[in-house]
Amino acid sequence: MSLDYRNIGVLFSLNTLNIILNVAVSTLTVYIFGTSAQVEAFFAASLLGTAVSRFVNTGQLIEIVVSRYHRVKQEAGKNAAMSIIATLCNYMTGIALLLTLVFVASGTGIINLLVPGFTEETKWGIWQIYCITGFLMPIQIATNLFQGLLNAENIYGKVEFTNTISLITNILILVVWGTSENVTSLILGLFISVLAQFFTTIYYLRQIGYQHSWLLRNPYFPLRDLVRTLSATSTYMVSVQLYIFLFNAALSLLPPGSFAIYRYAEIIYGKVASVFMLPISTVFFNEINRLLNQNNGQSIKAFVSKNLNFSFFIGFMILLPFWAGGKYLLWTLWGGAKFNSHDVTAVYELLCIFFLSMIWSGPYMIYRKLAVSVVRPEILYYYWSVIHVISALIGYATIRTLGFNGVMLQVFVHNFLMSLVPILTVWYWKRVYLGLYELREIAKITLALLVGTGVVWSLNNYWGEVFDYDKIKSFFVGFLLITVASFVYIGSNLLLKVHDIKLISSKISNRIK
């Protein structure tokens, strides 16, 4: 079975544009705010918002509910299936609103646990920002649930297009109103982004005939099933919050600016991963549920293997070019008085580790979608809960001992531990579906990586230290190295006849003809 290149390509294209716009937003943020206490306060307030989202566990609930959605749609019809999303939305937005009110009422109490190393003035600033932005979370949670419904209906690209519009708006707001004295422009950009995504998602829901129901009882999603699901995801939620709070507490105790540097790198990595990995896992999830209904174990194994091979290729396609010229481009875009050479180097090294860890995050996302489809999802969340607790303790000790090097080590270790859970779960419970890498294909891709690494390494002798160049020269050197690395890597894969790359190449050639 071939991968769904068309839908994957649509998501790649829109998400690639979005990552360019996200880099533009990050660049403007760096130039305006640098690593100041104000921007660190905004990032910390955003983390509190994420904490509410994680308490509600929208992403995990969507994974569980989509399988039920497809089953109910087949048995009782489309409207009955949609009512499941409506009921879940009613509960989750209500819980999110209550949690937001609790966080606001707690003052700086929770903030003291999240970032104990910050000054009292910065903590007070975090609380003030959260009092404004925190109430966006219930809207964001409803949006996420509805976007999961659109994906379940095989409607791809609409959500990404909405993100494009909101990012362009963010850029305009930063250009017109951005000042280093306050973060009003960042708050305004966040408001517009969340509301734009919500209303655009509602528009697309109306196109597919969605009608919201305010009922809290649903025969297709009994309360006992909801409670059982929430009990597993709640345990998972507690462990995630423990990890987040311990990790960020250790991060806040590092030298000033470390917190902002990590957030800048994390934002870029998150957007890159969404460009290249999320489309594969999103399309994979719908296809794997369709194959499961056909009860064809061999087709499922073959499909899993193809996705694993493709994710392996994609991971190195990101890592190699960035390793080759990313530092030059970061210096071009971000280097300056508010973001010095040390800051640029720290972000570059951290992003290299993030991208290297994609060799784990690719299989993690694929096996995660497979595991929640073929195994009781609650089992996975209990296992992940244990992993988060273990990882939290390791991370706190590592960062306190090794400083910022401990942050980089923890990024890699955490991704590795998380990926083990779905792989081992499928291996133990549903081995008949356990698709593996095709060793011949992996050997070809690895050889292409080594060839690309050798070429880039030989070129390094011709360039000086990145910080010796002005911005224009640095840009051209970085662009040249990234281009060479990309062409050598892709060309080597084509010469070695890597299956998916060869197939994509032939499809593009046929389109051109």
C-alpha positions as CSV (number, residue, x, y, z in Angstrom):
1,M,0.0,0.0,0.0
2,S,1.4,3.4,-1.0
3,L,1.4,6.4,1.3
4,D,-1.2,9.1,0.8
5,Y,1.3,11.5,-0.8
6,R,-1.4,13.9,-2.0
7,N,-2.8,14.8,1.4
8,I,0.6,14.6,3.0
9,G,1.9,17.0,0.3
10,V,-1.0,19.4,0.9
11,L,-0.1,19.5,4.6
12,F,3.6,19.8,3.9
13,S,3.1,22.7,1.6
14,L,0.9,24.8,4.0
15,N,3.0,23.9,7.0
16,T,6.2,24.8,5.2
17,L,4.8,28.2,4.5
18,N,3.7,28.4,8.2
19,I,7.2,27.6,9.5
20,I,8.6,30.4,7.4
21,L,6.1,32.8,8.9
22,N,6.8,31.4,12.4
23,V,10.5,32.1,11.8
24,A,9.6,35.6,10.8
25,V,7.5,36.0,14.0
26,S,10.4,34.6,16.1
27,T,12.9,36.8,14.4
28,L,10.8,39.9,15.1
29,T,10.4,38.8,18.7
30,V,14.1,38.3,19.2
31,Y,14.9,41.8,17.7
32,I,12.3,43.5,19.8
33,F,12.6,41.6,23.1
34,G,15.8,39.5,23.0
35,T,16.0,37.5,26.2
36,S,14.5,40.2,28.4
37,A,12.5,39.6,31.6
38,Q,9.4,40.8,29.8
39,V,9.5,38.1,27.1
40,E,10.4,35.4,29.6
41,A,7.2,36.5,31.5
42,F,5.1,36.1,28.4
43,F,6.6,32.7,27.7
44,A,5.9,31.6,31.3
45,A,2.3,32.9,31.1
46,S,1.9,30.9,27.9
47,L,3.2,27.8,29.8
48,L,0.4,28.3,32.3
49,G,-2.1,28.3,29.5
50,T,-0.5,25.1,28.2
51,A,-0.9,23.7,31.7
52,V,-4.6,24.2,31.5
53,S,-4.7,22.6,28.1
54,R,-2.7,19.6,29.4
55,F,-5.0,19.3,32.4
56,V,-7.9,18.8,30.0
57,N,-5.8,16.6,27.7
58,T,-7.5,17.5,24.4
59,G,-4.9,15.9,22.2
60,Q,-5.1,12.6,24.1
61,L,-8.9,12.6,24.2
62,I,-9.0,13.2,20.4
63,E,-6.8,10.2,19.9
64,I,-9.2,8.0,21.9
65,V,-12.4,9.5,20.6
66,V,-11.5,9.4,16.9
67,S,-11.6,5.6,16.9
68,R,-15.0,5.7,18.5
69,Y,-16.1,8.4,16.0
70,H,-15.3,6.2,13.1
71,R,-17.1,3.2,14.7
72,V,-20.3,5.2,15.6
73,K,-20.3,6.8,12.1
74,Q,-20.3,3.4,10.5
75,E,-23.0,2.0,12.8
76,A,-25.3,5.0,13.5
77,G,-24.5,7.7,11.0
78,K,-22.5,10.9,10.7
79,N,-24.7,13.0,13.0
80,A,-24.5,10.5,15.8
81,A,-20.7,10.5,15.5
82,M,-20.5,14.3,15.5
83,S,-22.6,14.4,18.7
84,I,-19.7,12.6,20.5
85,I,-17.4,15.6,19.7
86,A,-20.1,18.0,20.9
87,T,-20.6,16.3,24.2
88,L,-16.9,16.1,24.8
89,C,-16.5,19.8,23.9
90,N,-19.1,20.8,26.5
91,Y,-17.3,19.0,29.3
92,M,-13.8,20.0,28.4
93,T,-14.4,23.7,27.8
94,G,-16.3,23.8,31.1
95,I,-13.4,22.2,33.0
96,A,-10.9,24.4,31.2
97,L,-12.8,27.6,32.3
98,L,-12.9,26.4,35.9
99,L,-9.2,25.7,35.9
100,T,-8.4,29.1,34.4
101,L,-10.4,30.7,37.2
102,V,-8.5,28.7,39.8
103,F,-5.1,29.7,38.3
104,V,-6.1,33.3,38.3
105,A,-7.4,33.2,41.9
106,S,-4.2,31.5,43.1
107,G,-2.2,34.7,42.4
108,T,1.5,34.0,42.1
109,G,1.2,30.7,44.1
110,I,1.4,28.3,41.1
111,I,3.8,30.6,39.3
112,N,6.3,30.2,42.3
113,L,6.2,26.5,41.6
114,L,6.7,26.9,37.8
115,V,9.6,29.4,37.8
116,P,11.0,29.7,41.3
117,G,14.2,31.3,40.0
118,F,12.5,34.4,38.5
119,T,12.3,37.7,40.4
120,E,9.1,38.7,42.2
121,E,8.5,41.5,39.7
122,T,8.7,39.0,36.8
123,K,6.3,36.6,38.6
124,W,3.8,39.4,39.1
125,G,4.1,40.3,35.4
126,I,3.4,36.6,34.5
127,W,0.2,36.6,36.6
128,Q,-1.0,39.9,35.0
129,I,-0.4,38.5,31.5
130,Y,-2.2,35.2,32.4
131,C,-5.2,37.1,33.7
132,I,-5.6,38.4,30.1
133,T,-4.6,35.4,28.0
134,G,-5.7,32.5,30.3
135,F,-9.4,32.8,29.2
136,L,-8.3,32.0,25.6
137,M,-7.7,28.4,26.6
138,P,-11.3,27.2,26.7
139,I,-11.7,28.6,23.1
140,Q,-8.4,27.0,22.0
141,I,-9.5,23.6,23.5
142,A,-12.8,23.8,21.6
143,T,-10.9,24.6,18.4
144,N,-8.6,21.6,18.9
145,L,-11.5,19.3,19.4
146,F,-13.3,20.6,16.3
147,Q,-10.1,20.4,14.2
148,G,-9.8,16.8,15.2
149,L,-13.3,16.3,13.8
150,L,-12.3,17.9,10.5
151,N,-9.3,15.6,10.3
152,A,-11.5,12.6,11.1
153,E,-13.6,13.6,8.0
154,N,-10.4,13.6,5.9
155,I,-10.6,17.4,5.5
156,Y,-6.9,18.5,5.4
157,G,-5.3,21.9,4.9
158,K,-8.1,24.1,6.2
159,V,-6.7,24.4,9.7
160,E,-3.2,25.1,8.3
161,F,-4.5,27.9,6.1
162,T,-6.2,29.5,9.1
163,N,-2.8,29.4,10.9
164,T,-1.2,31.1,7.9
165,I,-3.6,34.1,8.1
166,S,-3.1,34.4,11.9
167,L,0.7,34.3,11.5
168,I,0.6,37.1,8.9
169,T,-1.5,39.1,11.2
170,N,1.0,38.5,14.1
171,I,3.8,39.8,11.9
172,L,1.9,42.9,11.1
173,I,1.1,43.5,14.7
174,L,4.7,43.1,15.8
175,V,5.9,45.4,13.0
176,V,3.4,48.2,13.8
177,W,3.1,48.0,17.6
178,G,6.0,45.9,18.8
179,T,8.1,47.8,21.5
180,S,10.7,46.5,23.9
181,E,9.0,48.2,26.9
182,N,6.0,45.8,27.1
183,V,4.5,42.7,25.5
184,T,1.2,44.1,24.5
185,S,1.9,43.3,20.8
186,L,2.5,39.6,21.7
187,I,-0.7,39.4,23.7
188,L,-2.7,41.0,21.0
189,G,-1.2,38.7,18.4
190,L,-2.1,35.7,20.5
191,F,-5.7,36.9,20.9
192,I,-6.2,37.4,17.1
193,S,-4.6,34.1,16.3
194,V,-6.8,32.0,18.7
195,L,-10.0,33.8,17.7
196,A,-9.2,33.6,13.9
197,Q,-8.6,29.8,14.2
198,F,-11.8,29.3,16.2
199,F,-14.1,31.2,13.8
200,T,-12.5,29.7,10.7
201,T,-12.9,26.2,12.1
202,I,-16.6,26.9,12.9
203,Y,-17.0,28.0,9.3
204,Y,-15.6,24.7,8.0
205,L,-17.7,22.7,10.4
206,R,-20.8,24.4,9.0
207,Q,-19.7,23.3,5.5
208,I,-19.8,19.6,6.6
209,G,-23.2,20.0,8.3
210,Y,-22.1,20.1,11.9
211,Q,-24.7,21.2,14.4
212,H,-23.6,21.6,18.0
213,S,-25.5,20.0,20.8
214,W,-25.4,21.2,24.4
215,L,-26.4,17.9,25.9
216,L,-24.1,16.4,28.6
217,R,-25.5,12.9,28.3
218,N,-24.9,11.0,25.0
219,P,-26.0,7.4,24.3
220,Y,-23.0,7.0,21.9
221,F,-20.5,8.2,24.6
222,P,-21.9,7.1,28.0
223,L,-20.7,8.9,31.1
224,R,-19.0,5.7,32.4
225,D,-16.9,5.5,29.3
226,L,-16.0,9.2,29.6
227,V,-15.1,8.8,33.3
228,R,-12.9,5.7,32.4
229,T,-11.2,7.7,29.7
230,L,-10.7,10.7,31.9
231,S,-9.3,8.6,34.7
232,A,-6.5,7.4,32.5
233,T,-5.8,10.8,30.9
234,S,-6.0,12.5,34.3
235,T,-3.3,10.3,35.6
236,Y,-1.3,11.1,32.5
237,M,-2.0,14.8,33.0
238,V,-0.7,14.8,36.6
239,S,2.5,13.2,35.4
240,V,2.9,15.6,32.5
241,Q,2.4,18.6,34.9
242,L,5.0,17.1,37.2
243,Y,7.5,16.9,34.3
244,I,6.7,20.4,33.1
245,F,7.0,22.0,36.5
246,L,10.2,20.3,37.5
247,F,11.8,20.9,34.1
248,N,10.9,24.6,34.0
249,A,11.8,25.0,37.7
250,A,15.3,23.7,36.9
251,L,15.4,25.9,33.8
252,S,14.5,29.0,35.7
253,L,17.4,28.5,38.1
254,L,19.9,28.7,35.2
255,P,21.5,32.0,34.3
256,P,19.1,34.8,33.1
257,G,18.1,34.4,29.4
258,S,18.3,30.5,29.5
259,F,14.5,30.2,29.8
260,A,14.0,32.4,26.7
261,I,16.7,30.6,24.7
262,Y,15.0,27.3,25.4
263,R,11.6,28.6,24.4
264,Y,12.8,30.1,21.1
265,A,14.4,26.8,20.2
266,E,11.3,24.8,21.3
267,I,9.0,27.0,19.2
268,I,11.1,26.5,16.1
269,Y,11.3,22.8,16.7
270,G,7.6,22.4,17.3
271,K,6.8,24.2,14.0
272,V,9.3,22.1,12.0
273,A,8.0,18.9,13.5
274,S,4.4,19.9,12.7
275,V,5.5,20.6,9.1
276,F,7.2,17.3,8.5
277,M,6.0,14.7,11.1
278,L,2.4,15.7,11.9
279,P,1.1,15.3,8.3
280,I,2.4,11.8,8.2
281,S,0.9,10.8,11.5
282,T,-2.4,12.6,10.8
283,V,-3.0,10.9,7.5
284,F,-1.7,7.7,8.9
285,F,-4.2,7.7,11.8
286,N,-7.2,7.9,9.4
287,E,-5.8,5.3,7.0
288,I,-4.9,2.8,9.8
289,N,-8.4,3.0,11.2
290,R,-9.8,2.2,7.7
291,L,-7.4,-0.8,7.4
292,L,-8.3,-2.1,10.8
293,N,-12.0,-2.2,9.7
294,Q,-10.8,-4.4,6.9
295,N,-9.0,-6.7,9.4
296,N,-6.0,-7.1,7.2
297,G,-2.9,-7.6,9.5
298,Q,-0.4,-7.8,6.7
299,S,-1.5,-4.6,5.0
300,I,-1.3,-2.8,8.3
301,K,2.3,-4.1,9.0
302,A,3.4,-3.0,5.5
303,F,1.7,0.4,5.9
304,V,3.4,1.0,9.2
305,S,6.8,0.0,7.7
306,K,6.4,2.5,4.8
307,N,5.6,5.3,7.2
308,L,8.5,4.4,9.5
309,N,10.9,4.5,6.5
310,F,9.5,7.8,5.3
311,S,9.8,9.4,8.8
312,F,13.4,8.2,9.0
313,F,14.2,9.9,5.7
314,I,12.4,13.1,6.7
315,G,14.2,13.3,10.1
316,F,17.7,13.3,8.4
317,M,16.5,15.6,5.7
318,I,15.9,18.2,8.4
319,L,18.9,17.5,10.6
320,L,21.6,17.5,7.9
321,P,20.9,20.9,6.2
322,F,20.3,22.6,9.6
323,W,23.6,21.2,11.0
324,A,25.3,22.3,7.8
325,G,24.2,26.0,7.7
326,G,21.7,26.6,10.5
327,K,24.1,28.5,12.7
328,Y,24.9,31.0,9.9
329,L,21.2,31.6,9.2
330,L,20.4,32.0,13.0
331,W,23.2,34.6,13.2
332,T,21.8,36.4,10.2
333,L,18.2,36.5,11.5
334,W,18.7,36.8,15.3
335,G,22.3,38.0,16.0
336,G,22.6,41.4,17.5
337,A,22.8,43.5,20.7
338,K,19.8,41.7,22.3
339,F,20.8,38.2,21.1
340,N,24.6,37.8,21.2
341,S,26.9,35.0,19.8
342,H,26.5,32.9,23.0
343,D,22.7,33.0,22.6
344,V,22.8,32.0,18.9
345,T,25.2,29.1,19.6
346,A,23.0,27.9,22.5
347,V,19.9,27.9,20.3
348,Y,21.7,26.2,17.4
349,E,23.1,23.4,19.5
350,L,19.7,22.9,21.2
351,L,17.9,22.7,17.8
352,C,20.5,20.2,16.6
353,I,19.6,18.0,19.5
354,F,15.9,18.5,18.9
355,F,16.2,17.6,15.3
356,L,18.4,14.6,16.1
357,S,15.7,13.4,18.5
358,M,13.3,13.2,15.6
359,I,14.7,9.7,15.0
360,W,12.7,8.8,18.0
361,S,9.7,11.2,17.6
362,G,8.9,9.9,14.1
363,P,8.4,6.3,15.3
364,Y,6.7,7.6,18.5
365,M,4.0,9.5,16.5
366,I,3.4,6.6,14.1
367,Y,3.3,3.9,16.8
368,R,1.3,6.1,19.1
369,K,-1.5,6.4,16.5
370,L,-1.3,2.7,15.9
371,A,-1.3,1.8,19.6
372,V,-4.4,3.9,20.4
373,S,-6.2,2.2,17.6
374,V,-5.4,-1.4,18.4
375,V,-4.9,-1.4,22.2
376,R,-7.0,0.1,25.0
377,P,-5.7,3.7,25.0
378,E,-6.0,3.9,28.8
379,I,-3.1,1.4,29.1
380,L,-0.8,3.7,27.1
381,Y,-1.5,6.7,29.3
382,Y,-0.8,4.8,32.5
383,Y,2.6,3.7,31.0
384,W,3.4,7.2,29.8
385,S,2.5,8.5,33.3
386,V,5.3,6.4,34.7
387,I,7.7,7.5,32.0
388,H,7.0,11.2,32.7
389,V,7.7,10.8,36.4
390,I,11.0,9.0,35.7
391,S,11.9,11.6,33.1
392,A,11.0,14.5,35.4
393,L,13.4,13.2,38.1
394,I,16.2,12.5,35.6
395,G,15.7,15.9,34.0
396,Y,15.8,18.0,37.2
397,A,18.9,16.2,38.4
398,T,20.6,16.5,35.0
399,I,19.9,20.2,34.5
400,R,20.9,21.1,38.1
401,T,24.2,19.1,37.6
402,L,25.1,19.9,34.0
403,G,23.4,23.3,33.5
404,F,22.3,24.1,29.9
405,N,24.1,20.9,28.7
406,G,21.7,19.0,30.9
407,V,18.8,20.6,29.1
408,M,20.1,19.3,25.7
409,L,20.7,15.8,27.2
410,Q,17.2,15.8,28.7
411,V,15.5,16.7,25.4
412,F,17.1,13.6,23.7
413,V,16.5,11.2,26.7
414,H,12.8,12.3,27.1
415,N,12.0,11.7,23.5
416,F,13.6,8.3,23.6
417,L,11.8,7.2,26.7
418,M,8.4,8.4,25.3
419,S,8.9,6.5,22.1
420,L,9.5,3.2,23.9
421,V,5.9,3.1,25.3
422,P,3.8,2.7,22.1
423,I,6.5,0.5,20.4
424,L,6.7,-2.0,23.3
425,T,2.9,-1.8,23.9
426,V,2.2,-2.9,20.3
427,W,4.9,-5.5,20.5
428,Y,3.4,-7.0,23.7
429,W,-0.3,-6.8,23.0
430,K,-0.8,-6.7,19.2
431,R,2.4,-8.1,17.7
432,V,0.5,-9.0,14.5
433,Y,0.4,-5.3,13.6
434,L,4.1,-4.6,14.5
435,G,5.5,-3.1,11.3
436,L,9.3,-2.6,11.4
437,Y,11.8,-0.6,9.4
438,E,12.9,-2.2,6.2
439,L,16.6,-2.6,6.8
440,R,17.6,-2.3,3.2
441,E,15.8,1.1,2.9
442,I,17.2,2.3,6.2
443,A,20.8,1.4,5.1
444,K,20.4,3.4,1.9
445,I,19.1,6.4,3.8
446,T,21.9,6.2,6.3
447,L,24.5,6.0,3.6
448,A,23.0,9.1,1.9
449,L,23.3,10.9,5.3
450,L,26.9,9.9,5.6
451,V,27.7,11.1,2.1
452,G,26.0,14.4,2.8
453,T,27.9,14.7,6.2
454,G,31.2,14.1,4.4
455,V,30.6,16.7,1.8
456,V,29.6,19.4,4.3
457,W,32.5,18.5,6.5
458,S,34.9,19.0,3.7
459,L,33.4,22.4,2.8
460,N,33.8,23.7,6.4
461,N,37.5,24.2,5.7
462,Y,36.6,27.0,3.3
463,W,34.6,29.1,5.8
464,G,35.7,31.0,8.8
465,E,33.9,31.3,12.2
466,V,30.3,32.3,11.7
467,F,30.5,35.4,13.9
468,D,33.3,36.8,11.8
469,Y,30.8,37.4,9.0
470,D,28.4,40.3,8.5
471,K,24.7,39.5,8.1
472,I,24.7,39.4,4.3
473,K,27.8,37.1,4.0
474,S,26.5,34.9,6.8
475,F,23.2,34.5,5.0
476,F,24.8,33.5,1.7
477,V,27.2,31.0,3.4
478,G,24.4,29.5,5.4
479,F,22.1,29.3,2.3
480,L,24.8,27.7,0.2
481,L,25.6,25.0,2.9
482,I,21.9,24.2,3.4
483,T,21.4,23.9,-0.4
484,V,24.4,21.7,-0.9
485,A,23.5,19.5,2.0
486,S,19.9,19.1,0.8
487,F,20.9,18.4,-2.8
488,V,23.6,15.9,-1.9
489,Y,21.3,14.1,0.6
490,I,18.2,13.9,-1.8
491,G,20.4,13.1,-4.8
492,S,22.1,10.3,-2.9
493,N,18.8,8.8,-2.0
494,L,17.7,9.0,-5.6
495,L,20.9,7.3,-6.8
496,L,20.5,4.6,-4.2
497,K,16.8,4.2,-5.3
498,V,15.2,4.7,-2.0
499,H,11.6,3.5,-2.6
500,D,9.5,6.5,-1.4
501,I,11.9,9.1,-2.8
502,K,11.9,7.4,-6.2
503,L,8.1,7.2,-6.2
504,I,7.7,10.9,-5.3
505,S,10.2,11.8,-8.0
506,S,8.3,9.9,-10.6
507,K,5.0,11.5,-9.5
508,I,6.5,14.9,-9.8
509,S,8.0,14.1,-13.2
510,N,4.6,12.9,-14.4
511,R,3.0,16.1,-13.2
512,I,5.5,18.2,-15.1
513,K,5.0,16.2,-18.3
